[in-house]
């Protein structure tokens, strides 16, 4: 795995610059969309981070406009040096990017047809696999434009794509790259002299323009540099952030070749992407996986995926977020005690939200307990903290939250993430103080006219507010209509929303919101729970849908509802369905809370490894039939299973571990499992390299064991003649043994004869 790159020299320069500005942290104004170098005012788009009053504002302006030649460069340098915390108030200072940046590890991305599933959840299922791949194939952003191809034929890539789910840090990475390049860091071997940053959401409403005119639209001084860029293509890099937010199809058929010819913005971007326009320039695009279909007609030289946070990354982020190391350690300890939320924090945005929530909790003087058992709990505490600090005492806070909830639900139902000023006015989102805590202003262009549109700070935040809208006592949207939309949806749009929808049917979140929001209608909560109960009983055939419903039950966190929904359930069959870490945590909670254990839990071929086994513990031995075959459980995972059974009386009667990458080191774990489960009758171990020493440990573990195996499958287990004494002991110890499968091993002919001759007269034993 590549080393983390924090660019300390750049960080030192930034801190020194900050100290010179009267020691005031983050006192820089991020100025976007300045229209004219000669203007007497700064045109600011997005949030303006004024921290020192008018004098500081003028100083920054003078820095920007000290000369024309470096204006756009200085503009980008300032723009990309800052980031805004999710809990920042309007007008609050931004923080320096490097104070939050944990440089991600990137791995090769192999494009495939994206499944009709919420991206956040789909990538969550692959997270452990991505972490393993990162160890083998990981690279940092510094490697994005490294040469590719065969020895002797290597060339620098022209088009590079960075793929990531919402909240994975795509925009943060693009800003980091631009800032590093402009700061003189040795990035991409300093190949690029001209950097052009294009944000797709900002140009989505641009009409017909030429590339030269588009430069002027983005920044007047960039327009003045157009000729210099066009004649130095090899030294030019276009960084294009957020293709998925463009909202338009790229027009490859109409792609132009002349940078001064007028065309639609879709045709201009398509021409830059496919190389028709400025073919020697390099292009870096960030996008969500769902928009990769826009690039299917293009020759992509390199595509990489952001892996998300590892455990080490979480620690690094918390230490950066909380300068107080003691506070960071306490927050991390709280996080690790809440398995579900800890697992969610593999997504950098969720990690940021958790860091904010836990920090604010720990800074309270009353030291009250914080409940974080689900995604609903996390977002409830987070939103409560922001409302409490920003709007509890302000008039109309309740109305503003209601308005935000209504516009959020409209967006979820219509698959909208970017809202116009008209949308906000229709939903009466009018309080700048509280509303902009959750809604970000986004710069857009209409022709050469600048305008604004809005989005929630994170897609999942929009989904949470949308769920609140349904529960509000004055809601005009019947629960039945929402349920129908969920059941009719085929694109995964409601997957996360329905978790909040069910989680908010519990009374727990509303106790947190007491005094801020009115409690929901008891009838609507009852209707949601009844729908969930019905769905659990009828959706068992569709495994993906069933997993989604398991999460809904987990979010509800109500034992009675769980009992009602799963009373008739005797089997959970999720075989050959990839499970994420949150999936495993939800399954474990349901097994733990059920009054009666399920008889059969079939998790064969679910991509379960050591981390998944940690989440599934410690309730697996409550089942009668546990099927774990075709998983990479390995010795470490089986040790976790065995440790969870120590000192307990398990109920297992069948344990299937076919092809689980076990070795001789698992012999002692198998012994523990056998002793803890005296009723175990069927043990399937075929396809594992148990070996002679592992079988000896297994045989010794059976000595003095109460109960008796009836079937033992040891096919393809790398056994030799040295295992024959252990097999004799196993047969003697297990009087009820009816079937012993040992074919396809490495026995000699003499060894086979010895086994047959010794036990051929044992009645009822099939060898």
C-alpha positions in Angstrom: 0.0 0.0 0.0 1.3 3.4 -0.9 2.3 5.8 1.9 -0.1 8.4 3.1 0.9 11.8 1.7 0.1 14.8 3.9 2.5 17.3 2.2 3.9 18.7 5.5 5.9 21.4 3.8 2.7 22.9 2.3 1.0 22.6 5.6 3.9 24.5 7.3 3.6 27.3 4.7 -0.1 27.5 5.2 0.2 27.7 9.0 3.0 30.3 8.7 0.7 32.4 6.4 -2.1 32.0 8.9 0.1 33.2 11.8 1.0 36.3 9.9 -2.6 37.2 9.6 -2.9 38.1 13.2 -3.0 34.5 14.4 -6.6 34.1 13.4 -7.4 30.5 12.3 -8.6 30.1 8.8 -9.1 33.8 8.2 -9.3 33.6 4.5 -12.1 34.5 2.1 -12.9 31.8 -0.5 -13.9 33.9 -3.4 -15.6 32.1 -6.2 -16.7 33.4 -9.6 -15.0 36.8 -9.5 -16.2 38.5 -12.7 -13.8 41.3 -13.4 -10.3 42.1 -12.2 -11.1 45.8 -12.2 -14.3 45.6 -10.2 -14.4 47.4 -6.9 -16.2 44.5 -5.3 -15.6 40.8 -5.1 -18.3 38.6 -6.6 -18.6 35.6 -4.2 -20.5 32.4 -5.0 -21.1 29.6 -2.4 -20.3 30.4 1.2 -18.1 33.5 2.0 -15.8 32.8 4.9 -15.4 36.3 6.3 -13.7 36.2 9.7 -11.9 39.4 10.2 -14.4 42.0 9.0 -14.1 44.5 6.1 -10.4 45.1 6.6 -9.5 41.5 6.1 -11.8 41.3 3.1 -10.0 44.1 1.4 -6.6 42.6 2.1 -7.7 39.4 0.4 -9.0 41.4 -2.5 -5.7 43.1 -3.0 -3.9 39.8 -2.9 -6.2 38.5 -5.7 -5.8 41.6 -7.9 -2.2 42.6 -7.5 -1.6 41.8 -11.2 -3.6 40.3 -14.0 -1.2 37.5 -15.0 -1.5 35.5 -11.8 -5.1 36.3 -10.8 -6.7 33.1 -11.9 -3.9 31.1 -10.3 -4.2 33.0 -7.0 -8.0 32.6 -7.2 -7.7 28.8 -7.5 -5.0 28.6 -4.8 -7.3 30.4 -2.3 -10.4 28.5 -3.4 -8.7 25.1 -3.0 -6.9 25.9 0.3 -10.1 25.8 2.3 -12.9 23.4 3.2 -16.0 23.9 5.3 -17.1 21.6 8.2 -20.5 20.1 8.0 -21.5 22.0 11.1 -20.2 25.4 10.1 -22.6 28.3 10.5 -23.0 30.9 7.7 -20.1 33.4 8.0 -18.0 31.0 10.1 -14.4 30.6 9.1 -13.4 27.8 6.8 -10.7 25.4 7.9 -7.5 24.7 5.9 -7.9 21.7 3.7 -4.9 20.0 5.1 -6.4 20.1 8.6 -9.1 17.7 7.4 -7.4 15.8 4.5 -6.5 12.2 4.8 -5.1 11.4 1.4 -7.1 8.4 0.0 -5.7 5.2 -1.4 -6.9 4.6 -4.9 -7.3 1.2 -6.7 -8.0 0.3 -10.3 -11.6 0.6 -11.2 -13.1 -2.0 -13.5 -16.3 -0.7 -15.0 -19.3 -3.0 -15.0 -23.0 -2.5 -15.3 -23.9 -0.8 -12.0 -26.6 -2.8 -10.1 -29.9 -1.1 -9.4 -28.9 -0.5 -5.8 -28.1 2.6 -3.7 -24.4 3.3 -4.4 -23.6 3.9 -0.8 -24.9 0.5 0.1 -23.5 -1.3 -2.9 -20.0 0.0 -2.3 -20.3 -0.8 1.4 -20.6 -4.4 0.6 -17.3 -4.3 -1.2 -15.4 -2.3 1.3 -13.4 -5.2 2.9 -12.6 -6.4 -0.6 -11.4 -2.9 -1.6 -9.2 -2.7 1.5 -7.6 -6.0 0.6 -7.1 -4.8 -3.0 -5.6 -1.5 -1.7 -2.8 -3.5 0.0 -2.0 -5.1 -3.3 -2.8 -2.5 -5.9 -3.1 0.8 -4.0 -1.8 4.1 -5.3 -2.0 7.7 -4.2 -3.2 10.6 -6.2 0.5 11.4 -7.1 0.4 8.2 -9.3 -2.6 9.2 -11.4 -0.6 10.4 -14.4 2.2 7.9 -14.1 3.1 6.3 -17.5 1.1 3.2 -18.6 1.6 0.5 -21.1 4.3 -2.1 -21.9 8.0 -1.6 -21.3 9.4 0.5 -24.2 5.9 1.6 -25.2 4.8 3.5 -22.0 3.0 6.8 -22.3 1.4 9.3 -20.0 -2.4 8.9 -19.7 -4.5 11.7 -21.3 -7.8 10.9 -19.6 -8.0 9.8 -16.0 -11.2 9.0 -14.1 -11.6 8.9 -10.3 -14.7 7.1 -9.2 -16.3 7.3 -5.7 -19.6 7.0 -4.0 -21.3 10.1 -2.4 -19.2 11.3 0.5 -16.1 9.4 -0.4 -14.0 12.6 -0.9 -14.0 13.2 -4.7 -14.3 17.0 -4.4 -11.8 17.1 -1.5 -9.4 15.1 -3.6 -9.8 17.4 -6.7 -9.2 20.5 -4.5 -6.2 18.8 -2.9 -4.7 18.0 -6.3 -5.2 21.5 -7.7 -3.8 23.1 -4.6 -0.8 20.9 -4.5 0.0 21.6 -8.2 -0.4 25.4 -7.7 1.7 25.3 -4.5 4.7 24.0 -6.4 4.6 20.5 -4.8 6.2 17.8 -6.9 2.9 16.4 -8.2 2.8 14.6 -11.6 6.5 15.4 -12.0 5.5 19.1 -12.4 4.4 18.4 -15.9 1.5 20.9 -15.8 1.8 24.6 -16.0 -1.8 25.6 -16.6 -4.6 24.2 -14.4 -8.2 24.7 -15.2 -10.8 23.6 -12.6 -14.3 22.9 -13.9 -17.1 22.1 -11.5 -19.9 20.4 -13.4 -22.7 21.6 -11.1 -21.5 25.2 -11.8 -21.7 24.9 -15.6 -24.8 22.7 -15.9 -27.0 25.6 -17.0 -24.6 27.3 -19.4 -26.1 27.8 -22.8 -24.2 27.7 -26.2 -20.7 29.0 -25.8 -17.2 28.4 -27.2 -14.5 27.0 -24.9 -12.9 30.4 -24.9 -16.2 32.0 -23.8 -16.6 29.2 -21.2 -13.3 30.2 -19.7 -14.5 33.8 -19.4 -17.7 32.6 -17.8 -15.8 30.7 -15.1 -13.4 33.6 -14.5 -12.6 36.7 -16.5 -8.9 36.3 -16.1 -9.0 32.7 -17.3 -10.7 34.0 -20.4 -7.7 36.4 -20.9 -5.4 33.4 -20.6 -7.3 31.3 -23.2 -4.7 31.7 -26.0 -1.9 30.8 -23.7 -3.7 27.6 -22.7 -4.7 26.7 -26.2 -1.1 26.9 -27.5 0.4 25.0 -24.5 -1.8 22.0 -24.5 0.8 19.5 -23.3 1.3 21.6 -20.2 -2.4 21.9 -19.5 -4.5 19.9 -17.1 -8.3 20.1 -16.9 -9.7 19.0 -13.5 -13.4 18.3 -13.9 -15.2 17.6 -10.6 -18.6 15.9 -10.3 -19.6 14.5 -13.7 -22.7 12.9 -12.0 -23.9 16.4 -11.1 -23.9 17.6 -14.7 -27.4 16.4 -15.4 -26.8 16.3 -19.2 -25.7 13.7 -21.7 -22.4 14.4 -23.3 -22.8 15.0 -27.1 -19.9 13.1 -28.6 -21.5 13.1 -32.1 -21.5 16.9 -32.0 -18.1 17.3 -30.4 -16.3 20.3 -31.8 -12.6 20.8 -32.6 -12.3 24.6 -32.6 -12.0 26.2 -29.1 -13.5 29.4 -30.5 -16.5 27.8 -32.2 -19.8 28.1 -30.4 -21.5 24.8 -29.3 -23.6 23.5 -26.5 -21.7 23.0 -23.2 -22.4 19.2 -23.5 -20.6 19.2 -26.9 -17.7 21.3 -25.5 -17.1 19.0 -22.5 -17.5 15.9 -24.8 -14.9 17.2 -27.1 -12.4 17.8 -24.2 -13.1 14.3 -22.9 -12.7 12.4 -26.1 -9.8 14.5 -27.3 -11.4 16.2 -30.3 -10.7 19.5 -28.6 -7.2 20.3 -27.3 -6.2 16.7 -27.9 -2.8 17.1 -26.2 -4.2 18.4 -23.0 -4.7 16.1 -20.0 -8.1 15.6 -18.3 -8.9 14.4 -14.8 -12.6 13.7 -14.0 -14.3 12.7 -10.7 -17.7 11.0 -10.7 -20.0 8.7 -8.9 -20.1 5.1 -10.4 -23.6 5.7 -11.7 -22.4 8.3 -14.3 -19.6 6.1 -15.7 -22.0 5.1 -18.5 -21.4 8.7 -19.9 -17.9 7.6 -20.6 -18.6 4.3 -22.3 -17.8 5.7 -25.8 -14.5 7.2 -24.7 -11.0 5.6 -24.4 -10.3 6.0 -20.7 -6.5 5.6 -20.1 -6.8 5.1 -16.3 -9.8 4.7 -14.0 -9.4 4.4 -10.3 -11.7 4.1 -7.3 -11.5 5.7 -3.9 -11.5 2.9 -1.3 -12.9 4.8 1.6 -11.4 4.9 5.1 -9.6 2.1 6.7 -9.4 1.8 10.5 -6.1 3.7 10.4 -7.6 6.4 8.3 -10.5 6.9 10.8 -7.9 7.4 13.6 -5.9 9.8 11.4 -9.1 11.8 10.6 -10.2 12.0 14.3 -6.7 13.2 15.3 -6.8 15.9 12.6 -10.4 16.9 13.5 -9.7 17.2 17.2 -6.5 19.0 17.9 -7.0 17.9 21.5 -5.5 14.4 21.4 -7.3 13.4 24.6 -10.6 14.4 23.2 -9.9 12.6 19.9 -9.0 9.4 21.8 -12.2 9.5 23.9 -14.3 10.1 20.7 -12.6 7.2 19.0 -13.3 5.0 22.0 -17.0 5.9 21.9 -17.1 5.3 18.1 -15.5 1.8 18.5 -18.1 0.9 21.1 -20.9 1.6 18.6 -20.2 -1.1 16.0 -22.9 0.0 13.5 -21.7 3.7 13.4 -18.1 2.6 13.4 -18.8 0.5 10.3 -20.6 3.5 8.6 -17.4 5.6 9.1 -15.7 3.8 6.3 -17.4 6.6 4.3 -15.4 9.8 4.9 -18.5 12.0 5.1 -20.1 9.8 7.8 -16.8 9.8 9.6 -16.9 13.6 9.5 -20.4 13.7 10.8 -19.6 11.2 13.6 -16.6 13.2 14.6 -18.7 16.4 14.9 -21.4 14.6 16.9 -19.1 12.9 19.3 -16.9 16.0 19.8 -20.0 18.1 20.7 -21.2 15.4 23.0 -17.9 15.1 24.9 -17.7 18.9 25.3 -21.0 19.0 27.1 -20.7 19.5 30.9 -23.6 17.2 31.8 -21.8 14.1 30.4 -25.1 12.6 29.4 -25.1 9.2 27.6 -25.2 9.3 23.8 -27.2 6.6 22.0 -25.6 5.6 18.7 -27.0 2.2 17.8 -28.0 2.9 14.2 -27.7 5.3 11.3 -30.9 7.0 12.4 -29.4 7.6 15.9 -26.3 9.1 14.3 -28.1 11.6 12.1 -30.7 12.4 14.8 -27.9 13.4 17.2 -26.0 15.3 14.5 -29.1 17.2 13.2 -30.2 17.9 16.8 -26.8 19.4 17.6 -26.9 21.7 14.7 -30.5 22.8 15.3 -29.8 23.4 19.0 -26.8 25.6 18.3 -28.2 27.4 15.3 -31.9 27.6 15.6 -33.6 26.3 18.8 -34.1 29.8 20.1 -34.8 31.4 16.8 -38.4 32.1 15.8 -39.6 29.6 13.2 -36.9 26.9 13.7 -39.7 24.2 13.6 -41.1 25.7 10.4 -37.7 25.8 8.7 -37.0 22.2 9.6 -40.4 21.3 8.2 -39.7 23.2 5.0 -36.3 21.5 4.6 -38.0 18.2 5.1 -40.6 18.9 2.4 -38.0 19.9 -0.2 -35.9 16.9 0.7 -38.8 14.5 0.2 -39.6 16.2 -3.2 -36.0 15.5 -4.2 -36.0 11.9 -3.1 -39.3 11.2 -4.9 -38.3 12.9 -8.1 -34.6 11.9 -7.9 -33.4 15.6 -7.6 -30.3 16.6 -5.7 -29.9 20.2 -7.0 -32.7 22.7 -6.2 -33.5 26.1 -7.7 -34.4 29.3 -5.9 -37.9 28.7 -7.0 -37.9 25.2 -5.3 -36.8 26.8 -2.0 -39.5 29.5 -2.3 -42.2 26.9 -3.0 -41.2 25.0 0.2 -40.8 28.2 2.2 -37.1 27.6 3.0 -36.4 31.2 4.1 -34.3 31.3 7.2 -30.7 31.9 6.1 -29.3 31.2 9.6 -30.8 27.7 10.0 -31.6 26.7 6.4 -28.1 27.2 5.1 -26.8 25.0 7.9 -28.1 22.1 5.9 -28.5 23.6 2.4 -25.4 24.7 0.4 -25.6 27.5 -2.1 -24.1 26.3 -5.5 -22.8 28.6 -8.2 -24.4 28.1 -11.7 -24.3 29.9 -15.0 -27.1 30.6 -17.5 -25.3 31.7 -20.6 -22.9 34.3 -19.2 -25.3 35.2 -16.4 -24.5 33.9 -12.9 -27.2 32.4 -10.8 -27.5 30.1 -7.8 -29.0 26.8 -7.0 -28.9 24.7 -3.8 -28.1 21.2 -2.5 -28.1 19.5 0.8 -24.6 19.2 2.4 -24.7 15.4 1.8 -27.1 13.2 -0.2 -27.8 11.1 3.0 -28.7 14.3 4.8 -31.4 14.9 2.2 -32.7 11.4 2.7 -32.9 11.9 6.5 -34.8 15.1 6.1 -37.1 13.4 3.6 -38.0 10.8 6.1 -38.7 13.4 8.7 -41.2 15.0 6.3 -43.4 11.8 6.4 -43.5 11.7 10.2 -44.4 15.3 10.8 -47.9 15.6 12.3 -49.1 18.0 9.6 -47.6 15.9 6.7 -49.8 15.8 3.6 -48.2 12.7 2.3 -50.0 9.5 3.4 -47.7 6.7 4.6 -49.4 4.4 2.1 -48.2 6.6 -0.8 -44.6 6.5 0.4 -44.8 2.7 0.9 -46.1 2.3 -2.6 -43.2 4.4 -4.0 -40.7 2.3 -2.0 -42.2 -1.0 -3.3 -42.4 0.2 -6.9 -38.9 1.6 -7.0 -36.4 -0.5 -9.0 -33.4 1.8 -9.0 -32.4 1.7 -5.3 -33.4 5.3 -4.8 -35.3 4.6 -1.6 -32.9 2.1 0.0 -31.3 4.5 2.5 -34.5 6.7 2.8 -36.5 3.7 4.0 -34.1 3.0 6.8 -34.6 6.4 8.2 -38.3 6.1 7.4 -38.5 3.1 9.7 -35.9 4.3 12.2 -38.0 7.5 12.9 -41.0 5.3 13.6 -39.4 4.6 16.9 -40.0 7.0 19.8 -36.3 7.3 20.6 -35.3 10.0 18.0 -38.3 12.1 18.9 -37.2 12.3 22.5 -34.0 13.8 21.3 -36.0 16.3 19.1 -38.3 17.2 22.0 -38.9 20.9 22.1 -37.7 21.4 18.5 -40.1 19.2 16.5 -43.6 18.1 17.4 -44.0 14.3 18.0 -45.2 12.4 15.0 -48.7 10.9 14.6 -49.0 7.6 16.5 -51.1 6.3 13.6 -48.4 6.9 11.0 -45.8 5.2 13.2 -48.1 2.2 13.7 -48.8 2.1 9.9 -45.1 2.0 9.2 -44.4 -0.8 11.7 -47.4 -2.8 10.3 -46.0 -2.4 6.8 -42.6 -3.6 7.9 -44.1 -6.7 9.6 -46.1 -7.6 6.4 -43.0 -7.0 4.2 -40.8 -9.2 6.4 -43.2 -12.1 5.9 -43.6 -11.8 2.2 -40.2 -10.6 0.8 -38.1 -13.7 1.7 -37.6 -14.7 -2.0 -35.8 -11.5 -3.0 -32.6 -11.7 -0.9 -31.5 -8.1 -1.6 -34.9 -6.8 -0.6 -34.9 -9.0 2.5 -31.5 -7.6 3.6 -32.9 -4.1 3.2 -35.8 -4.9 5.4 -33.5 -6.4 8.0 -31.8 -3.0 8.2 -35.2 -1.4 8.6 -36.0 -3.6 11.6 -32.5 -2.8 13.0 -33.1 0.9 12.5 -36.4 0.7 14.3 -34.6 -1.0 17.2 -37.8 -2.2 18.8 -37.8 -5.7 20.3 -41.5 -6.1 20.2 -41.7 -5.1 16.5 -38.8 -7.4 15.8 -40.7 -10.3 17.5 -43.9 -9.5 15.5 -42.0 -9.2 12.2 -39.9 -12.4 12.5 -42.0 -14.7 14.7 -42.8 -17.1 11.9 -39.2 -17.0 10.5 -37.4 -20.2 11.1 -34.7 -19.8 8.4 -32.6 -16.9 7.1 -31.2 -17.8 3.7 -28.8 -15.2 2.3 -26.6 -17.6 0.4 -24.6 -16.2 -2.5 -25.5 -12.7 -1.6 -22.6 -10.4 -0.8 -22.9 -9.0 2.7 -21.4 -5.7 3.9 -20.1 -5.1 7.4 -23.3 -3.1 8.3 -25.3 -6.1 6.9 -23.5 -8.4 9.3 -24.0 -6.1 12.2 -27.8 -5.9 11.5 -28.0 -9.7 11.2 -26.2 -10.1 14.5 -28.5 -7.7 16.3 -31.6 -9.5 15.0 -30.2 -12.9 16.1 -29.4 -11.4 19.5 -32.9 -9.8 20.1 -35.0 -12.7 18.9 -36.7 -14.7 21.6 -36.4 -17.9 19.6 -33.3 -18.6 17.6 -33.6 -19.3 13.9 -33.2 -22.9 13.0 -31.1 -22.4 9.9 -28.8 -19.5 9.0 -27.4 -19.9 5.5 -24.6 -17.5 4.8 -22.8 -19.6 2.2 -20.9 -17.6 -0.5 -21.6 -14.2 1.1 -18.1 -12.8 1.0 -17.6 -13.3 4.7 -14.0 -12.8 6.1 -12.5 -12.0 9.4 -14.1 -8.5 9.7 -17.5 -9.8 8.9 -17.1 -12.6 11.5 -16.4 -9.9 14.1 -19.8 -8.3 13.3 -21.7 -11.5 13.3 -20.5 -12.6 16.7 -21.5 -13.8 19.3 -25.0 -15.2 18.4 -24.1 -17.7 15.6 -24.1 -20.7 17.9 -27.8 -20.1 18.7 -28.8 -21.6 15.3 -29.2 -25.3 14.8 -27.8 -25.2 11.2 -25.0 -22.8 10.5 -23.9 -22.8 6.9 -20.8 -20.8 6.2 -19.3 -22.6 3.2 -17.6 -20.8 0.3 -16.3 -17.9 2.3 -12.8 -16.6 3.1 -13.2 -17.2 6.8 -9.6 -18.4 7.3 -8.1 -19.5 10.6 -8.5 -16.0 12.1 -12.2 -16.0 11.4 -12.8 -19.5 12.8 -10.9 -18.5 15.9 -13.3 -15.6 16.4 -16.2 -18.1 16.1 -14.6 -20.4 18.6 -13.8 -17.6 21.1 -17.4 -16.5 21.0 -18.5 -20.0 22.1 -16.1 -20.3 25.1 -18.0 -20.9 28.3 -21.3 -21.2 26.5 -23.6 -24.0 25.6 -24.2 -23.8 21.9 -27.1 -25.2 19.9 -25.4 -26.1 16.7 -26.3 -29.4 15.1 -24.9 -28.8 11.6 -21.8 -26.7 10.8 -20.8 -26.3 7.2 -17.3 -24.9 6.5 -16.7 -26.2 2.9 -14.0 -24.3 1.2 -13.4 -21.6 3.8 -9.6 -21.3 3.4 -8.9 -23.1 6.7 -5.5 -24.7 7.5 -4.0 -27.0 10.2 -4.0 -24.0 12.5 -7.8 -24.3 12.8 -7.6 -27.7 14.5 -7.7 -26.2 18.0 -10.6 -23.8 17.1 -12.6 -26.8 15.8 -12.0 -28.6 19.1 -13.4 -25.6 21.0 -16.5 -25.5 18.8 -17.1 -29.3 19.2 -16.9 -29.1 23.0 -19.2 -26.1 23.2 -21.8 -27.7 20.9 -22.5 -31.2 22.3 -25.4 -31.6 19.9 -23.3 -31.1 16.8 -23.9 -34.1 14.5 -22.8 -32.9 11.0 -19.4 -31.2 10.4 -18.4 -30.4 6.9 -14.8 -29.4 6.4 -14.1 -30.5 2.8 -12.0 -28.3 0.6 -9.8 -26.9 3.4 -6.1 -27.7 4.0 -6.6 -29.2 7.4 -3.6 -31.5 7.0 -2.3 -34.2 9.3 -1.5 -31.9 12.2 -4.8 -30.1 12.1 -6.7 -33.4 12.1 -4.7 -34.6 15.1 -5.8 -31.5 17.0 -9.4 -32.2 16.0 -9.2 -35.8 17.1 -7.7 -34.9 20.4 -10.5 -32.3 20.9 -13.1 -35.0 20.6 -11.7 -37.1 23.5 -14.0 -36.9 26.4 -16.6 -34.9 24.5 -20.2 -35.4 25.3 -22.3 -36.2 22.2 -21.3 -37.8 19.0 -20.8 -36.8 15.4 -22.9 -38.6 12.8 -21.3 -37.1 9.6 -17.7 -35.8 9.2 -16.7 -34.6 5.7 -13.0 -34.4 5.2 -12.7 -34.6 1.4 -9.9 -32.5 -0.3 -8.3 -31.8 3.1 -4.7 -32.6 2.3 -4.6 -35.7 4.5 -1.9 -38.4 4.2 -1.2 -41.8 5.8 0.0 -39.9 8.9 -3.7 -39.0 9.5 -4.8 -42.7 9.8 -4.2 -42.9 13.6 -6.2 -39.7 14.1 -9.0 -41.1 11.9 -9.0 -44.3 14.0 -9.4 -42.2 17.2 -12.2 -40.2 15.6 -14.1 -43.3 14.7 -13.6 -44.9 18.1 -14.6 -41.7 20.0 -17.8 -41.0 17.9 -19.9 -44.2 18.4 -22.8 -42.8 16.4 -20.6 -41.9 13.3 -22.5 -43.0 10.2 -20.6 -41.3 7.4 -16.9 -40.4 7.2 -15.9 -38.9 3.9 -12.1 -39.0 3.3 -11.8 -39.5 -0.5 -9.7 -37.2 -2.7 -6.9 -36.9 -0.2 -3.2 -38.0 -0.4 -3.5 -41.5 1.1 -1.4 -44.3 -0.3 -3.0 -47.5 -1.5 -1.7 -49.2 1.7 -3.3 -46.5 3.8 -6.6 -46.9 2.1 -6.5 -50.7 2.7 -5.7 -50.2 6.4 -8.7 -48.0 6.9 -11.1 -50.3 5.0 -9.9 -53.5 6.7 -10.0 -52.1 10.2 -13.5 -50.6 10.0 -15.3 -52.6 7.3 -17.1 -54.6 10.0 -18.3 -51.5 11.9 -22.0 -51.7 11.5 -23.7 -48.6 10.0 -20.4 -46.8 9.1 -20.1 -45.7 5.5 -16.4 -45.0 4.9 
